[in-house]
């Protein structure tokens, strides 16, 4: 992968941490490893999976079995405030699972 392509994507665990899904990056990685996160409807269990702008993520909510569907709007270089984190995604839905 070239440096230009690296700017177009980001590790899933890092993006989730920047978006403040979990308090620690290791917790984001553990969530992914459990198979609880989907990228474009595909279950992934690899924290190093790549996300790109426009990808749709399926995330577990709290409490289970809530489901959150987000579209990635931007990639972040660092973890910012909750307000900045909210600019990284668009909420498509937050529903209870059937």
C-alpha positions in Angstrom: 0.0 0.0 0.0 1.4 3.4 -0.8 1.4 6.4 1.4 -1.4 8.0 -0.6 -3.7 5.1 -0.1 -3.0 5.1 3.7 -4.6 8.6 3.8 -7.8 7.1 2.3 -8.3 4.6 5.0 -7.8 4.0 8.7 -7.6 1.0 11.1 -11.0 0.1 12.4 -10.0 0.0 16.1 -8.3 3.4 15.8 -11.3 4.9 14.0 -13.7 3.6 16.6 -11.5 5.0 19.4 -11.4 8.4 17.7 -15.2 8.2 17.3 -15.4 7.5 21.1 -17.2 4.2 20.8 -15.1 2.9 23.8 -12.9 4.7 26.3 -9.8 2.7 25.4 -8.4 1.6 22.0 -7.9 -1.9 23.5 -11.6 -2.1 24.3 -12.4 -1.2 20.7 -10.1 -4.0 19.5 -11.8 -6.4 21.9 -15.2 -5.5 20.6 -14.1 -6.1 17.0 -12.4 -9.4 18.0 -15.7 -10.7 19.4 -17.2 -10.2 15.9 -19.6 -7.5 17.1 -18.7 -5.0 14.4 -19.7 -5.0 10.7 -18.2 -3.1 7.8 -20.6 -2.8 4.9 -22.7 -5.7 6.3 -19.6 -8.0 6.6 -18.7 -9.2 10.1 -15.1 -8.5 10.9 -13.0 -9.8 13.8 -9.8 -8.0 12.8 -8.9 -4.8 14.5 -6.6 -3.9 11.7 -9.5 -4.0 9.1 -9.5 -0.8 7.1 -12.4 1.7 7.0 -12.9 4.3 4.4 -15.1 7.4 4.0 -18.5 6.2 2.9 -18.3 2.8 4.7 -21.3 1.8 6.7 -20.6 0.3 10.2 -22.9 -1.9 12.2 -22.1 -1.4 15.9 -23.5 -3.0 19.1 -25.3 -0.5 21.3 -25.8 -0.4 25.0 -27.5 -2.4 26.4 -27.5 -5.4 24.0 -29.3 -6.1 21.7 -29.3 -2.5 20.5 -27.8 -1.9 17.1 -26.3 1.3 15.7 -25.7 1.9 12.0 -23.3 4.6 11.2 -21.8 6.0 7.9 -18.2 7.1 8.1 -17.9 10.7 7.1 -14.3 11.5 7.9 -11.1 10.0 9.3 -9.3 11.5 12.3 -5.7 12.0 13.0 -6.2 12.2 16.8 -8.8 11.6 19.4 -10.7 14.9 20.0 -13.7 16.0 22.0 -17.1 14.4 21.8 -18.2 17.2 19.5 -15.3 16.5 17.1 -16.0 12.8 17.3 -19.6 13.3 16.3 -18.4 14.9 13.0 -16.7 11.6 12.0 -20.0 9.7 11.4 -23.6 10.1 10.4 -26.2 8.1 12.3 -28.3 6.1 9.9 -30.3 4.2 12.6 -30.2 3.2 16.2 -32.7 0.3 16.5 -33.5 -2.6 18.8 -32.7 -5.9 17.2 -35.7 -8.1 16.3 
